[in-house]
């Protein structure tokens, strides 16, 4: 820059021409910018045509999002990935990219309440037929699939009752009709399960949960074959659902400890589940490590390293839930999310699944006494002591 330029000119162009130097930072740089400059049209056209990696405008993809995509794709064993502004943007972009008017989608009725809202409130008005099934009942899934079915949507572990679908068997069923198996692996992450290795076509996550790990970074991500990801990316761009650079950067920081965190979450949840299962004030515990879990054998096969930090348990009713929340205030907070490094709890019937009719809640086993517990990385003995004191009497 000409140092004789006016101050106004120099200030407007500040920092644009400062080289980073020869050394590489241990932490990927944050490129908090919405647009990029090019030396000539040929360079810009090569990037826009996909001939070389680069960035032009943030909605089409940016440096920090691309780094996060490469890292998560590598962890998932996938050729490619695309980042989105939220987990719901990830599944919305996926469905709208791969299904349209006249097509059919089959989904596990046990999925997260937000996903249910997309399936039941939005897709039908776009002409996409939706059939809800029990994802753990292979016969029911098989009956629902038709030649018009484009997608079979399931969760690796369901929210909130932690059921365990048999992914290899579901993949075979979907393959018979040419449908794509799409797995929400938010509860488990690639540290515990890589769905693509078990026959899934696509895997997606809500980034604020275990991938980011600290309830700070917003976003979603979908991983899978390059051709499918390219179609989803185009839809995400059209919807304006791109993740922000700062959120992608924060998620990358959280990912560095993913393996260690998931080990701690899994150990803690298993220990807490065992304690709660033996407590006289607890009616039932939903966790795959327990012998009475309906898919305990499937969980042992698919999850040799553990099943993460999620479990749910039932008390006698809403008054008991309210007492427990009050007694735990200050130690285990009521929080409408999950997968933080600290333990939290929520009441699904009045939060995540509040829009479902009572008959459907009953069918899903979401009672007024059900609590979902997201076990953090604290020492399990401390959590057990806090829960025990709150449940006393």
C-alpha positions in Angstrom: 0.0 0.0 0.0 1.2 3.5 -0.7 2.0 5.0 2.6 1.3 8.4 1.2 -2.4 7.6 0.8 -4.9 9.4 3.0 -5.5 8.0 6.5 -9.1 7.2 5.5 -7.8 5.0 2.7 -5.1 3.3 4.8 -7.6 2.6 7.6 -10.2 1.1 5.2 -7.5 -1.3 3.9 -5.9 -2.1 7.2 -4.4 -5.6 7.5 -5.4 -6.8 4.1 -1.8 -7.1 2.9 -0.1 -8.5 6.0 1.5 -11.9 5.4 1.1 -14.5 8.2 4.8 -15.4 8.2 6.6 -18.7 7.8 5.4 -20.4 11.0 2.1 -22.2 11.2 -0.2 -21.6 14.3 -1.1 -24.7 16.3 -4.7 -23.5 16.3 -6.3 -23.0 12.9 -6.6 -19.3 12.1 -10.0 -17.6 12.4 -11.0 -16.0 9.1 -13.9 -13.8 10.3 -14.8 -12.4 7.0 -17.8 -12.7 4.7 -16.0 -12.1 1.4 -12.6 -12.6 -0.3 -10.5 -10.8 -2.9 -9.0 -12.3 -6.1 -6.2 -11.1 -8.3 -8.0 -11.8 -11.5 -11.2 -13.4 -12.9 -9.5 -16.6 -13.9 -8.6 -17.3 -10.3 -12.1 -16.6 -9.1 -13.6 -18.8 -11.9 -11.4 -21.8 -11.0 -12.7 -21.7 -7.4 -16.3 -21.2 -8.5 -16.0 -24.1 -10.9 -14.6 -26.4 -8.3 -11.2 -26.7 -10.0 -9.3 -25.6 -6.8 -10.3 -25.0 -3.2 -10.9 -21.5 -2.2 -13.5 -19.0 -1.0 -15.5 -16.2 -2.6 -18.5 -15.4 -0.4 -19.3 -16.8 2.9 -22.7 -18.4 2.0 -20.9 -20.5 -0.6 -18.4 -21.8 2.0 -15.5 -20.3 3.9 -12.1 -21.3 5.3 -13.1 -22.3 8.8 -16.1 -24.2 7.6 -14.0 -26.1 5.1 -11.4 -27.0 7.8 -14.2 -28.3 10.0 -15.7 -30.3 7.1 -12.3 -31.9 6.4 -11.7 -32.8 10.0 -15.2 -34.3 10.6 -15.2 -36.1 7.3 -11.8 -37.7 8.2 -13.1 -38.8 11.6 -16.3 -40.3 10.0 -14.3 -42.0 7.3 -16.3 -40.1 4.7 -15.1 -38.6 1.4 -16.7 -35.2 2.1 -18.9 -33.2 4.5 -20.9 -29.9 4.5 -21.4 -27.6 7.5 -24.6 -25.8 8.2 -25.9 -23.1 10.6 -27.6 -25.6 13.0 -28.4 -29.3 13.4 -31.9 -28.7 12.1 -30.4 -27.0 9.0 -28.3 -30.1 8.4 -31.3 -32.5 8.4 -33.5 -30.0 6.5 -30.9 -29.5 3.8 -30.4 -33.2 3.5 -34.1 -34.0 3.1 -34.8 -31.2 0.7 -31.8 -32.1 -1.4 -32.7 -35.8 -1.7 -36.5 -35.8 -1.7 -39.2 -33.8 -3.3 -42.9 -33.7 -4.1 -44.3 -37.2 -4.6 -41.4 -38.9 -2.8 -41.7 -40.8 0.5 -39.6 -40.7 3.7 -39.6 -43.2 6.5 -38.4 -42.1 9.9 -38.1 -43.5 13.4 -40.9 -42.0 15.5 -38.4 -41.9 18.4 -36.4 -39.1 16.9 -35.8 -35.7 18.5 -38.9 -33.5 18.8 -37.5 -30.9 16.4 -36.9 -33.5 13.7 -40.5 -34.7 14.3 -41.8 -31.2 13.7 -39.9 -31.0 10.4 -41.3 -34.4 9.3 -44.9 -33.8 10.3 -45.4 -30.1 9.9 -43.2 -29.1 7.0 -42.6 -32.0 4.6 -46.2 -32.9 4.0 -47.0 -29.4 2.8 -44.2 -29.8 0.3 -45.8 -32.9 -1.1 -43.4 -35.3 0.7 -45.1 -38.3 2.3 -43.8 -39.3 5.7 -44.3 -42.6 7.5 -43.2 -42.9 11.2 -42.1 -46.3 12.5 -40.3 -47.9 15.4 -36.7 -47.9 14.1 -35.9 -50.9 16.4 -38.7 -53.0 14.8 -37.2 -54.3 11.6 -40.4 -55.9 10.4 -42.3 -52.6 10.8 -39.6 -50.7 9.0 -39.6 -53.2 6.2 -43.4 -52.9 5.7 -43.2 -49.1 5.6 -40.5 -48.9 2.8 -41.7 -48.7 -0.7 -40.1 -48.1 -4.2 -41.0 -44.4 -3.7 -39.0 -44.2 -0.4 -36.0 -41.9 -0.8 -34.8 -41.7 2.8 -34.8 -43.8 6.0 -34.1 -41.5 8.9 -32.9 -42.8 12.3 -30.9 -41.8 15.3 -27.9 -43.8 16.4 -29.3 -43.6 19.9 -32.8 -42.1 20.2 -33.8 -39.0 22.2 -34.7 -39.3 25.0 -35.2 -43.1 25.7 -31.8 -44.1 24.2 -33.1 -47.0 22.0 -30.5 -48.6 19.7 -31.4 -49.2 16.1 -29.6 -52.0 14.3 -27.9 -50.0 11.6 -26.5 -52.8 9.4 -30.0 -54.4 9.3 -31.6 -51.1 8.5 -29.1 -50.4 5.8 -30.0 -53.7 4.1 -33.7 -52.9 4.3 -33.2 -49.5 2.8 -31.0 -50.8 0.1 -33.7 -53.2 -1.1 -35.8 -50.3 -2.2 -33.0 -47.9 -3.2 -33.5 -45.6 -0.2 -30.7 -43.8 1.5 -30.1 -44.5 5.2 -29.5 -41.2 7.0 -28.3 -41.4 10.7 -28.3 -38.7 13.3 -25.2 -39.6 15.3 -25.2 -36.5 17.6 -25.4 -38.7 20.7 -22.4 -40.8 19.9 -19.9 -39.0 17.6 -17.3 -40.8 15.4 -15.4 -41.5 18.6 -17.9 -44.2 19.5 -19.6 -45.1 16.2 -19.0 -44.4 12.5 -22.4 -45.1 10.9 -20.9 -45.2 7.4 -18.9 -48.3 8.4 -22.2 -50.0 9.2 -24.0 -49.3 6.0 -25.3 -45.7 6.4 -25.3 -43.4 3.4 -25.1 -40.2 5.3 -24.4 -39.2 8.9 -25.2 -35.9 10.5 -24.6 -34.1 13.8 -25.8 -31.1 15.8 -22.4 -29.4 16.4 -23.2 -27.7 19.7 -23.5 -31.1 21.4 -20.6 -33.5 21.7 -18.6 -32.4 18.6 -18.1 -28.9 20.0 -18.5 -30.2 23.5 -18.9 -26.9 25.4 -22.4 -25.6 24.5 -20.7 -22.7 22.7 -20.4 -23.4 19.0 -23.5 -23.4 16.9 -23.9 -25.4 13.7 -24.6 -28.8 12.0 -22.6 -31.0 9.7 -23.5 -33.8 7.2 -20.9 -36.4 6.0 -21.0 -38.9 3.2 -20.2 -39.6 -0.4 -19.0 -36.6 -2.4 -22.0 -36.7 -4.9 -24.6 -36.7 -2.1 -22.8 -34.0 -0.1 -22.5 -31.8 -3.2 -26.3 -32.0 -3.6 -26.8 -31.1 0.0 -24.3 -28.3 -0.1 -26.1 -26.7 -3.1 -29.4 -26.8 -1.1 -27.7 -25.4 2.0 -26.4 -22.5 -0.1 -29.8 -21.9 -1.6 -31.4 -21.9 1.9 -28.8 -19.5 3.3 -28.0 -22.0 6.0 -24.2 -21.8 6.1 -22.4 -21.9 9.5 -20.5 -18.8 10.6 -16.7 -18.8 10.6 -16.5 -18.1 14.4 -18.8 -21.1 15.2 -16.8 -23.4 12.9 -13.5 -22.2 14.5 -14.9 -22.9 18.1 -16.1 -26.3 17.1 -12.6 -27.1 15.8 -11.2 -26.2 19.3 -13.7 -28.6 20.9 -12.9 -31.4 18.6 -9.4 -31.7 19.8 -10.6 -33.4 23.0 -13.4 -35.4 21.5 -11.9 -38.8 22.1 -11.1 -38.1 25.7 -14.4 -36.5 26.4 -16.5 -39.3 25.0 -14.6 -41.9 27.1 -15.4 -39.8 30.2 -19.0 -39.3 29.2 -19.5 -43.0 28.6 -17.9 -44.1 31.9 -19.9 -41.6 33.9 -23.2 -42.4 32.3 -22.8 -46.2 32.8 -21.9 -45.6 36.5 -24.8 -43.3 37.1 -27.2 -45.6 35.2 -26.2 -48.5 37.4 -26.7 -46.4 40.6 -30.1 -45.2 39.5 -31.3 -48.7 38.5 -30.7 -49.8 42.0 -32.3 -46.8 43.7 -35.8 -47.5 45.3 -37.1 -44.1 44.3 -36.4 -44.7 40.5 -39.0 -46.6 38.6 -37.0 -47.3 35.4 -33.7 -46.4 33.8 -33.1 -46.2 30.0 -29.4 -46.9 29.2 -27.9 -49.5 26.8 -25.4 -50.8 29.3 -28.2 -52.2 31.5 -29.1 -55.9 31.0 -32.9 -55.1 30.8 -32.5 -52.6 28.0 -34.5 -53.9 25.0 -31.5 -53.5 22.6 -28.7 -54.4 25.0 -27.3 -57.0 22.6 -27.3 -54.6 19.7 -25.6 -51.9 21.8 -22.9 -54.4 22.8 -22.2 -55.2 19.2 -22.2 -51.7 17.8 -20.7 -49.8 20.8 -17.7 -51.6 22.2 -16.2 -48.3 23.4 -19.4 -47.1 25.2 -22.5 -45.2 24.4 -21.8 -41.7 25.5 -23.3 -39.7 28.2 -27.1 -39.8 27.6 -29.6 -41.7 29.7 -33.1 -41.2 31.0 -34.9 -42.4 34.1 -38.4 -42.3 35.5 -39.7 -41.1 38.8 -43.3 -41.4 40.2 -44.6 -38.3 38.4 -44.3 -34.6 37.8 -44.2 -33.6 41.6 -41.2 -35.9 42.1 -39.5 -34.4 39.0 -40.1 -30.9 40.4 -38.6 -31.8 43.8 -35.5 -33.4 42.2 -34.9 -30.3 40.0 -35.3 -28.0 43.0 -32.9 -30.1 45.1 -30.3 -30.3 42.4 -30.3 -26.6 41.7 -26.8 -25.3 41.8 -25.2 -28.7 41.0 -27.0 -30.3 38.1 -29.0 -27.6 36.3 -32.1 -27.8 34.3 -31.0 -27.0 30.7 -32.8 -27.4 27.3 -29.8 -28.9 25.6 -27.3 -31.7 26.1 -23.7 -33.0 25.8 -21.9 -30.3 27.7 -18.8 -31.2 29.7 -21.0 -30.5 32.8 -24.0 -32.6 33.7 -27.5 -31.3 32.9 -31.1 -32.6 32.9 -34.3 -31.8 31.2 -38.0 -32.9 31.3 -38.8 -34.1 27.8 -42.6 -34.2 28.1 -42.8 -30.4 28.6 -39.7 -29.3 26.6 -38.2 -31.3 23.7 -41.4 -33.3 22.9 -44.0 -30.9 24.3 -45.8 -30.5 20.9 -46.7 -34.2 20.7 -50.2 -35.3 21.7 -50.5 -37.3 25.0 -51.2 -40.6 23.2 -48.0 -40.2 21.2 -46.0 -39.4 24.3 -47.4 -42.5 26.0 -46.5 -44.6 23.0 -42.9 -43.3 23.1 -42.6 -43.9 26.8 -42.2 -40.2 27.6 -44.1 -40.0 30.8 -44.5 -37.0 33.2 -42.0 -38.7 35.4 -39.3 -39.1 32.8 -36.0 -37.1 33.1 -33.3 -37.0 30.5 -29.8 -36.8 32.0 -26.8 -35.7 30.0 -23.9 -36.9 32.0 -20.8 -34.7 31.8 -17.1 -35.5 32.4 -17.3 -34.9 36.2 -16.1 -37.7 38.5 -19.0 -40.2 38.6 -18.8 -40.5 42.4 -19.6 -36.8 42.8 -22.6 -37.1 40.5 -23.9 -40.2 42.3 -23.6 -38.4 45.6 -25.5 -35.4 44.3 -28.3 -37.5 42.8 -28.5 -39.7 45.8 -28.9 -36.7 48.1 -31.6 -35.2 45.9 -33.5 -38.5 45.6 -33.3 -39.2 49.4 -36.8 -39.5 50.9 
